[in-house]
Amino acid sequence: MKLSEAITKIPGPALWLGIAGLLPFWLPFLLLGTETEQGTASRALLIQMGYGAVILSFLGGIRWGAALKLPPGPLQATLFVLSVLPSLAGFVALLLPATVGLILLIGGFLLQGVWDVQSSQRGELPPWYATLRAILTTGAVLALIAAVVVRAVATG
């Protein structure tokens, strides 16, 4: 199936809210790229990283909700544990030096994205969710990579 066809299967509100949710990843990056004042650049980076941590927590919450539908047992317990890892990764990313924290967020989004796409393909999540997660993961990860690059250039 072509990407354009796959996108049409995503419910409109999920698609548009998801795309709108990418703006807070990119707007701080644009500030990082245009502002020379250190305080503004630091604030933009903190905003981007904080938002990334929040969104990772949100994605973990989706997985927690999916696990709620399962009968109690080892699989459900495992999924509950796995579903809190994105929140913990986001929290730890905020405690680390900025570049390391950004790399942790990138890794968290990539791992969560792969898990979500595979789960969707196995029928554990709606079929359209794989396409949505691929699009949104790509947008978020590219913004975080851009922040790493801008930071590397700015710090020499």
C-alpha positions in Angstrom: 0.0 0.0 0.0 1.3 3.5 -0.9 1.9 5.9 1.9 -0.8 8.3 0.5 -3.3 5.4 0.7 -2.2 4.4 4.2 -2.5 8.0 5.4 -6.2 8.1 4.3 -6.9 5.2 6.7 -5.8 7.2 9.8 -8.8 8.8 11.5 -8.7 12.6 10.8 -8.5 13.8 14.4 -5.6 11.4 15.2 -3.7 12.5 12.1 -4.2 16.2 12.5 -3.6 16.2 16.3 -0.5 14.1 15.8 0.9 16.4 13.1 0.1 19.5 15.3 1.9 17.6 18.1 5.1 17.8 16.0 5.2 21.7 16.2 6.6 21.8 19.7 9.4 19.6 18.5 10.3 22.0 15.7 9.6 25.5 17.0 12.2 25.3 19.7 14.7 23.9 17.2 14.0 26.9 15.0 14.8 29.1 17.9 18.0 27.2 18.5 19.0 27.8 14.9 18.2 31.5 14.9 19.0 32.8 18.3 22.5 33.7 19.3 21.7 34.7 22.9 22.7 31.7 25.1 19.8 32.0 27.5 17.3 31.8 24.7 19.0 28.8 23.1 19.1 27.0 26.4 15.5 27.7 27.1 14.6 26.5 23.6 16.5 23.3 24.2 14.9 22.7 27.6 11.4 23.2 26.0 12.2 20.7 23.2 13.6 18.1 25.6 10.8 18.6 28.1 8.2 18.2 25.4 10.0 15.1 24.2 9.9 13.6 27.7 6.2 14.4 28.0 5.4 12.8 24.6 7.4 9.7 25.5 5.3 9.4 28.6 2.1 9.8 26.6 3.2 7.0 24.2 3.9 4.7 27.2 0.5 5.6 28.5 -1.0 4.4 25.2 0.7 1.0 25.8 -0.5 0.9 29.4 -4.0 1.4 28.1 -3.6 -1.4 25.5 -2.4 -3.7 28.3 -5.5 -3.0 30.3 -7.5 -4.9 27.7 -5.6 -8.1 28.4 -6.5 -10.7 31.1 -4.4 -10.5 34.2 -1.2 -12.6 34.0 2.4 -12.5 33.0 1.9 -10.9 29.6 -0.1 -8.1 31.0 2.4 -7.6 33.8 5.3 -7.5 31.3 3.4 -4.9 29.2 2.7 -2.8 32.2 6.5 -2.7 33.1 7.4 -2.0 29.5 4.9 0.8 29.2 6.5 2.8 32.0 10.0 2.6 30.4 9.3 5.6 28.0 8.4 7.8 31.0 11.5 6.8 32.8 13.7 7.4 29.7 12.2 10.8 29.3 12.8 11.7 32.9 16.4 10.5 32.8 17.0 12.4 29.6 16.1 15.7 31.4 18.8 14.9 34.1 21.6 14.3 31.7 23.8 16.7 29.8 21.8 18.1 26.9 23.4 16.2 24.0 23.3 12.9 25.9 19.7 13.6 26.9 18.7 14.3 23.3 20.3 11.1 22.2 18.4 9.2 24.8 15.2 10.8 23.6 16.0 9.8 20.0 16.6 6.2 21.1 13.4 6.2 23.1 11.3 7.4 20.2 12.9 5.0 17.8 12.4 2.0 20.2 8.8 3.1 20.9 8.1 3.6 17.2 9.4 0.1 16.3 7.4 -1.4 19.1 4.2 0.4 18.1 4.6 -0.4 14.4 5.2 -4.1 15.0 2.3 -4.3 17.5 0.0 -2.7 14.9 1.2 -5.1 12.3 0.5 -8.0 14.6 -3.1 -6.7 15.2 -2.5 -5.6 18.8 -3.2 -2.0 17.9 -5.3 -0.6 15.1 -3.8 -1.1 11.6 -3.6 2.6 10.8 -1.6 3.2 14.0 1.6 1.8 12.3 1.5 4.5 9.7 0.7 7.3 12.2 3.5 6.2 14.5 6.0 6.0 11.6 5.2 9.5 10.5 5.2 11.0 13.9 8.3 9.1 15.0 10.2 10.3 11.9 9.1 14.0 12.6 10.1 13.9 16.2 13.4 12.1 15.7 14.5 14.4 12.9 13.8 17.5 15.1 15.8 16.0 17.9 18.7 15.1 15.5 18.6 18.6 14.2 18.9 19.9 17.7 22.0 17.7 18.3 23.6 19.0 15.1 22.8 22.6 15.9 24.1 22.2 19.4 27.3 20.5 18.1 27.9 23.4 15.6 27.1 26.1 18.2 29.5 24.6 20.8 32.3 24.1 18.4 
